[in-house]
Structures are given as structure tokens and as C-alpha cells.
Amino acid sequence: MRAIFALLFHLLLLPLAFAHEHTDAVPEIDRKFLDNLQRPDNRANERRDEKSKSCCTEKDAVSVEYKMVVPEGAKYPEPEWYVWIDAHKSDGTPSEYKWVKVPPEKIVEEHSPSGQAYVYLMAYTIQCFVRPQTRY
């Protein structure tokens, strides 16, 4: 009985541990776009439940510094994207901020309405990356 009570207690408090607000961190123009954003790697995992298919909400989006690197030597190179985020060691302990390469399967095809770059992190791993709208 104690085990069941402990499990229920933790399940009820778990959402509170992860709840957070980004008050006015996301421009109003981007909020609906970010709330409806789907993970780009869903095609390979179509059997995911609906909650797992979304990147999360605009409250989980983090505006991020980024850089784009075009590899040399390729005929039609795809740019590589890097974000400046708090990196963690494999054991989960904090490391330091550094440039982390965005896995290509995590890059969203669409751009945010404002053109701002966003990243969604879960357990310190990139789940979705919204590229900035570049101007040529």
C-alpha cells in the first residue's frame, strides 16, 4: 500500500517539477506556430502517441544563438546547424555552454513567422530545431 501511495504522490508532483513559464520570451506572432509544431523525426516513428509527436509548446521553446556552417568540398552541401546550449556530460552532470551540432533529423522544415531560431530540449538533448529565416 505504501508503494502505491508513493507512486501516486510522485506521479502527481512530477508535472509540477517540469512546469515552467517563459513569460513574454516568445513573440506573440510565433506562439501558435510553436504550439502546433510536430517533431521532424515523426516519419520514422509514425506509431508514436500524439503527445510524443509534438515538439511541445511555445512555453518549451528556447530562443537560441546559432551558427550555420557549410561544409567544404561537397557539390551540393547541406548546411550544418549548431546551437549554443548548456551541455551535459553522459552522466547528466552539467558541463558548460558550447556549440552543439543539431542532428539533421531534428531540423524542422518550416520557419517561425518572426524568423527567430528556437530549440526544444528534453533531458538536455535536442528534440526540435526551428531554423532562423535567412535573408539573401
C-alpha positions in Angstrom: 0.0 0.0 0.0 2.8 2.4 0.8 4.4 1.7 -2.6 1.2 2.6 -4.4 0.8 5.8 -2.3 4.4 6.8 -3.0 3.9 6.1 -6.7 0.7 8.2 -6.9 2.4 11.0 -4.9 5.3 11.1 -7.3 3.1 11.0 -10.4 1.0 13.9 -9.1 4.1 16.0 -8.3 6.1 15.1 -11.4 4.3 17.6 -13.7 5.0 20.4 -11.2 8.7 19.7 -11.3 8.7 20.2 -15.1 6.2 23.0 -15.4 7.8 26.4 -16.3 6.8 29.6 -17.8 8.6 31.7 -20.4 6.6 34.8 -19.9 6.9 37.0 -23.0 10.0 35.1 -24.1 8.3 34.1 -27.3 6.8 36.8 -29.5 3.1 36.6 -29.9 3.4 36.0 -33.6 5.3 32.7 -33.0 3.2 31.2 -30.2 0.5 29.4 -32.3 3.1 28.2 -34.7 5.3 26.7 -31.9 2.2 25.2 -30.1 1.4 23.2 -33.3 4.9 22.2 -34.3 5.4 18.5 -35.0 8.7 16.7 -34.5 10.5 16.3 -37.8 11.6 12.7 -37.0 8.0 11.5 -36.8 8.1 10.0 -40.3 10.4 7.3 -39.0 8.2 6.7 -35.9 4.6 7.1 -37.1 3.3 4.8 -34.3 4.1 7.4 -31.6 1.3 8.7 -29.4 0.1 12.2 -30.2 1.9 13.9 -27.3 5.2 12.4 -28.4 4.7 13.7 -31.9 4.8 17.3 -30.9 7.9 19.3 -30.2 6.0 20.6 -27.1 4.6 24.1 -26.7 5.7 27.6 -27.1 6.5 27.5 -23.3 9.1 24.9 -24.0 10.8 26.7 -26.9 14.0 28.5 -26.2 15.3 31.3 -28.3 18.9 30.3 -29.1 22.1 31.5 -30.6 23.0 29.6 -33.7 25.5 29.3 -36.5 25.3 27.7 -39.9 28.4 26.0 -41.4 28.6 24.9 -45.0 31.0 22.0 -45.4 33.7 22.5 -48.0 34.2 20.2 -50.9 30.7 18.9 -51.4 29.0 19.6 -54.7 25.6 20.5 -53.1 26.4 20.7 -49.4 23.6 20.8 -46.9 24.4 23.3 -44.2 25.2 22.1 -40.7 23.5 23.9 -37.8 25.0 24.5 -34.4 23.3 25.9 -31.3 24.9 27.4 -28.2 23.4 25.4 -25.3 24.3 24.2 -21.8 26.0 20.9 -22.5 25.9 18.0 -20.1 28.2 15.0 -19.6 27.0 11.5 -20.3 26.2 11.0 -16.6 23.9 14.1 -16.6 26.1 16.5 -14.7 26.4 20.0 -16.1 29.4 20.8 -18.3 29.5 24.2 -19.8 27.9 26.1 -22.7 29.2 25.1 -26.0 28.3 24.8 -29.7 26.3 21.6 -30.2 25.6 20.2 -33.7 21.9 19.8 -34.4 21.1 16.3 -35.8 19.7 16.7 -39.3 16.6 14.7 -38.4 15.7 17.2 -35.7 15.6 20.2 -38.0 12.1 21.5 -38.7 11.4 22.4 -42.4 9.2 25.4 -41.6 10.5 28.7 -40.2 8.8 30.6 -37.4 6.7 33.6 -38.5 9.1 36.0 -36.8 12.2 34.4 -38.4 13.6 33.6 -34.9 15.5 30.4 -34.3 14.2 28.1 -31.5 15.3 24.9 -29.9 13.4 22.4 -27.9 15.4 20.4 -25.4 14.4 17.3 -23.4 16.8 15.7 -21.0 19.5 18.0 -22.5 19.0 16.6 -26.0 17.7 18.5 -29.0 14.2 17.4 -29.9 13.4 20.1 -32.5 15.3 23.0 -34.0 13.5 25.7 -35.9 16.0 27.4 -38.2 16.1 31.2 -38.5 14.6 32.7 -41.6 17.7 33.7 -43.5 17.7 36.7 -45.8 19.8 36.5 -49.0 
